[in-house]
Amino acid sequence: MTQAETTKEKCKGCDREIDICACCQEPDCPAAICYGCQGRELKQTIPQPHAHGG
């Protein structure tokens, strides 16, 4: 396995390591985004409130 195959992308929204960009499916996307952040940016999901309702 080469070093390029083991490199992970970082999500631009939450800095989580991801294998591939959820938007363009390109492994070397300069603005890679995870599925969770993509859904929030497209207003398909909303962040969950705190357990205490705040």
DALINWO-V816619 format. One record per residue. RES is the residue in three letters. NEAR is the number of other C-alpha atoms within 10 Angstrom. D_FIRST is the distance of its C-alpha to the first C-alpha in Angstrom with 1 decimal. Layout:
# DALINWO-V816619
res={RES & RES}
near={NEAR & NEAR}
d_first={D_FIRST & D_FIRST}
This chain:
# DALINWO-V816619
res={MET & THR & GLN & ALA & GLU & THR & THR & LYS & GLU & LYS & CYS & LYS & GLY & CYS & ASP & ARG & GLU & ILE & ASP & ILE & CYS & ALA & CYS & CYS & GLN & GLU & PRO & ASP & CYS & PRO & ALA & ALA & ILE & CYS & TYR & GLY & CYS & GLN & GLY & ARG & GLU & LEU & LYS & GLN & THR & ILE & PRO & GLN & PRO & HIS & ALA & HIS & GLY & GLY}
near={5 & 6 & 6 & 8 & 9 & 9 & 13 & 14 & 21 & 20 & 24 & 16 & 15 & 11 & 12 & 12 & 15 & 17 & 18 & 20 & 22 & 19 & 13 & 12 & 12 & 12 & 16 & 15 & 16 & 12 & 13 & 24 & 27 & 22 & 14 & 16 & 19 & 19 & 15 & 13 & 13 & 9 & 10 & 10 & 12 & 12 & 10 & 8 & 8 & 7 & 6 & 5 & 6 & 6}
d_first={0.0 & 3.8 & 6.8 & 8.3 & 6.4 & 7.4 & 10.8 & 13.7 & 17.0 & 20.3 & 23.3 & 26.2 & 28.7 & 27.5 & 24.5 & 22.5 & 18.7 & 18.0 & 15.2 & 17.5 & 21.0 & 23.7 & 26.0 & 24.3 & 21.0 & 19.2 & 15.9 & 17.2 & 20.7 & 22.8 & 24.9 & 22.6 & 24.6 & 24.2 & 26.3 & 28.8 & 29.6 & 29.8 & 32.4 & 34.4 & 34.4 & 35.6 & 38.2 & 37.0 & 36.7 & 38.3 & 37.3 & 38.8 & 41.8 & 42.0 & 43.3 & 46.7 & 47.1 & 46.6}
